[in-house]
């Protein structure tokens, strides 16, 4: 079984307690729709904690 990359992204965001909303084609795919999309559309809550946590997540995931 091929792992779903969007589930991995959402899991990482949940682990870092980033409050966000998945939208667009990937949201359709996650809920079983036939829409196909290669990009991921996220709306991240723009409060101080979510910004710091999302920055931390990006640094963690891009570090060698």
N, CA, C and O of each residue as an XYZ file, in Angstrom:
256
protein
N       0.841     -1.183      0.000
C       0.000      0.000      0.000
C       0.888      1.249      0.000
O       1.833      1.336      0.784
N       0.595      2.194     -0.856
C       1.346      3.444     -0.940
C       0.808      4.410      0.113
O      -0.392      4.680      0.131
N       1.675      4.944      1.000
C       1.196      5.870      2.019
C       0.704      7.172      1.376
O       1.257      7.638      0.380
N      -0.328      7.734      1.961
C      -0.900      8.972      1.471
C      -0.091     10.143      2.027
O      -0.074     10.347      3.240
N       0.589     10.927      1.156
C       1.438     12.018      1.658
C       0.656     13.100      2.394
O       1.194     13.724      3.309
N      -0.586     13.335      2.022
C      -1.351     14.378      2.708
C      -1.644     13.962      4.147
O      -1.675     14.804      5.044
N      -1.857     12.686      4.366
C      -2.055     12.209      5.751
C      -0.794     12.438      6.579
O      -0.874     12.775      7.760
N       0.365     12.255      5.957
C       1.633     12.489      6.652
C       1.779     13.975      7.009
O       2.195     14.311      8.118
N       1.438     14.850      6.075
C       1.494     16.297      6.330
C       0.549     16.671      7.464
O       0.938     17.374      8.396
N      -0.687     16.202      7.386
C      -1.669     16.539      8.425
C      -1.268     15.971      9.778
O      -1.480     16.614     10.806
N      -0.688     14.769      9.792
C      -0.221     14.164     11.033
C       0.899     15.001     11.652
O       0.919     15.225     12.862
N       1.832     15.461     10.812
C       2.928     16.295     11.307
C       2.401     17.613     11.865
O       2.871     18.096     12.895
N       1.427     18.183     11.176
C       0.846     19.439     11.665
C       0.138     19.220     12.993
O       0.211     20.061     13.889
N      -0.543     18.097     13.118
C      -1.224     17.784     14.370
C      -0.211     17.583     15.497
O      -0.419     18.063     16.611
N       0.883     16.875     15.211
C       1.928     16.653     16.216
C       2.499     17.978     16.726
O       2.821     18.108     17.907
N       2.624     18.968     15.820
C       3.167     20.276     16.196
C       2.080     21.248     16.651
O       2.356     22.422     16.901
N       0.853     20.761     16.757
C      -0.307     21.539     17.217
C      -0.531     22.805     16.389
O      -0.866     23.860     16.928
N      -0.342     22.683     15.073
C      -0.617     23.787     14.159
C      -2.090     23.700     13.771
O      -2.549     22.673     13.272
N      -2.817     24.773     14.001
C      -4.235     24.803     13.654
C      -4.370     25.243     12.198
O      -4.002     26.360     11.836
N      -4.907     24.338     11.369
C      -4.994     24.609      9.936
C      -6.211     23.905      9.346
O      -6.802     23.017      9.959
N      -6.563     24.330      8.140
C      -7.688     23.769      7.411
C      -7.198     23.311      6.047
O      -6.591     24.091      5.313
N      -7.452     22.058      5.701
C      -7.121     21.532      4.381
C      -8.262     21.870      3.436
O      -9.431     21.653      3.754
N      -7.908     22.411      2.254
C      -8.927     22.820      1.291
C      -8.576     22.284     -0.093
O      -7.502     21.712     -0.281
N      -9.453     22.461     -1.042
C      -9.169     22.167     -2.443
C      -9.201     20.690     -2.781
O      -9.858     19.888     -2.117
N      -8.464     20.352     -3.848
C      -8.480     18.998     -4.387
C      -8.029     17.935     -3.418
O      -8.606     16.848     -3.387
N      -6.996     18.220     -2.614
C      -6.515     17.223     -1.647
C      -7.572     16.928     -0.586
O      -7.679     15.794     -0.121
N      -8.349     17.930     -0.201
C      -9.434     17.699      0.751
C     -10.471     16.766      0.127
O     -10.992     15.875      0.799
N     -10.769     16.969     -1.152
C     -11.706     16.085     -1.863
C     -11.187     14.651     -1.897
O     -11.930     13.704     -1.640
N      -9.899     14.504     -2.219
C      -9.289     13.178     -2.285
C      -9.334     12.505     -0.921
O      -9.658     11.321     -0.823
N      -9.012     13.246      0.128
C      -8.997     12.691      1.483
C     -10.376     12.168      1.883
O     -10.485     11.164      2.588
N     -11.421     12.850      1.432
C     -12.784     12.444      1.779
C     -13.407     11.531      0.727
O     -14.613     11.288      0.756
N     -12.585     11.016     -0.215
C     -13.077     10.023     -1.149
C     -13.583     10.566     -2.466
O     -14.154      9.813     -3.255
N     -13.395     11.839     -2.730
C     -13.829     12.422     -3.994
C     -12.909     12.029     -5.133
O     -11.811     11.516     -4.912
N     -13.355     12.268     -6.333
C     -12.590     11.892     -7.519
C     -11.660     13.004     -7.998
O     -10.928     12.811     -8.969
N     -11.672     14.137     -7.353
C     -10.827     15.269     -7.757
C      -9.357     14.887     -7.623
O      -8.970     14.237     -6.652
N      -8.547     15.283     -8.583
C      -7.121     15.010     -8.522
C      -6.362     16.327     -8.478
O      -6.633     17.238     -9.260
N      -5.429     16.417     -7.577
C      -4.661     17.646     -7.422
C      -3.276     17.291     -6.922
O      -3.129     16.418     -6.067
N      -2.251     17.961     -7.449
C      -0.888     17.703     -6.993
C      -0.428     18.716     -5.943
O       0.627     18.539     -5.334
N      -1.197     19.755     -5.733
C      -0.801     20.745     -4.738
C      -1.635     20.567     -3.475
O      -2.627     19.839     -3.466
N      -1.222     21.233     -2.429
C      -1.930     21.186     -1.159
C      -2.274     22.605     -0.751
O      -1.400     23.467     -0.660
N      -3.550     22.840     -0.507
C      -4.018     24.163     -0.098
C      -4.360     24.111      1.387
O      -5.244     23.367      1.812
N      -3.643     24.915      2.164
C      -3.866     24.975      3.604
C      -4.125     26.403      4.027
O      -3.495     27.335      3.528
N      -5.046     26.567      4.939
C      -5.233     27.850      5.608
C      -4.764     27.638      7.037
O      -5.330     26.819      7.762
N      -3.729     28.374      7.452
C      -3.170     28.234      8.795
C      -3.665     29.390      9.645
O      -3.579     30.550      9.243
N      -4.182     29.069     10.816
C      -4.668     30.099     11.728
C      -3.535     31.075     12.027
O      -2.449     30.670     12.442
N      -3.793     32.342     11.817
C      -2.745     33.361     11.940
C      -2.680     33.942     13.348
O      -2.750     35.157     13.527
N      -2.546     33.079     14.336
C      -2.266     33.587     15.676
C      -0.798     33.292     15.982
O      -0.168     32.491     15.292
N      -0.269     33.922     16.988
C       1.167     33.831     17.271
C       1.624     32.390     17.476
O       2.676     32.003     16.965
N       0.865     31.599     18.203
C       1.275     30.216     18.485
C       1.317     29.370     17.216
O       2.269     28.617     17.012
N       0.305     29.481     16.364
C       0.283     28.683     15.137
C       1.408     29.075     14.195
O       1.977     28.214     13.523
N       1.736     30.352     14.134
C       2.827     30.803     13.270
C       4.154     30.220     13.754
O       4.933     29.704     12.954
N       4.409     30.299     15.050
C       5.650     29.749     15.604
C       5.704     28.237     15.384
O       6.744     27.702     15.000
N       4.595     27.552     15.624
C       4.566     26.098     15.462
C       4.732     25.692     14.004
O       5.427     24.718     13.712
N       4.106     26.420     13.086
C       4.252     26.066     11.669
C       5.674     26.334     11.187
O       6.208     25.574     10.380
N       6.288     27.406     11.675
C       7.697     27.659     11.334
C       8.584     26.544     11.870
O       9.501     26.096     11.181
N       8.324     26.100     13.068
C       9.079     25.011     13.675
C       8.910     23.732     12.863
O       9.875     22.995     12.661
N       7.709     23.468     12.402
C       7.429     22.300     11.579
C       8.224     22.360     10.280
O       8.816     21.361      9.872
N       8.246     23.504      9.635
C       8.980     23.662      8.368
C      10.481     23.435      8.580
O      11.128     22.777      7.766
N      11.030     23.971      9.658
C      12.453     23.789      9.954
C      12.742     22.327     10.232
O      13.750     21.799      9.761
N      11.880     21.663     10.988
C      12.056     20.261     11.332
C      12.045     19.388     10.084
O      12.862     18.475      9.963
N      11.140     19.653      9.161
C      10.975     18.812      7.973
C      11.995     19.082      6.894
O      12.197     18.233      6.026
N      12.657     20.249      6.911
C      13.615     20.546      5.861
C      15.058     20.400      6.320
O      15.980     20.555      5.519
N      15.264     20.103      7.598
C      16.626     19.929      8.124
C      17.242     18.656      7.541
O      16.546     17.656      7.360
N      18.558     18.690      7.244
C      19.206     17.485      6.684
C      19.295     16.344      7.676
O      19.812     15.277      7.345
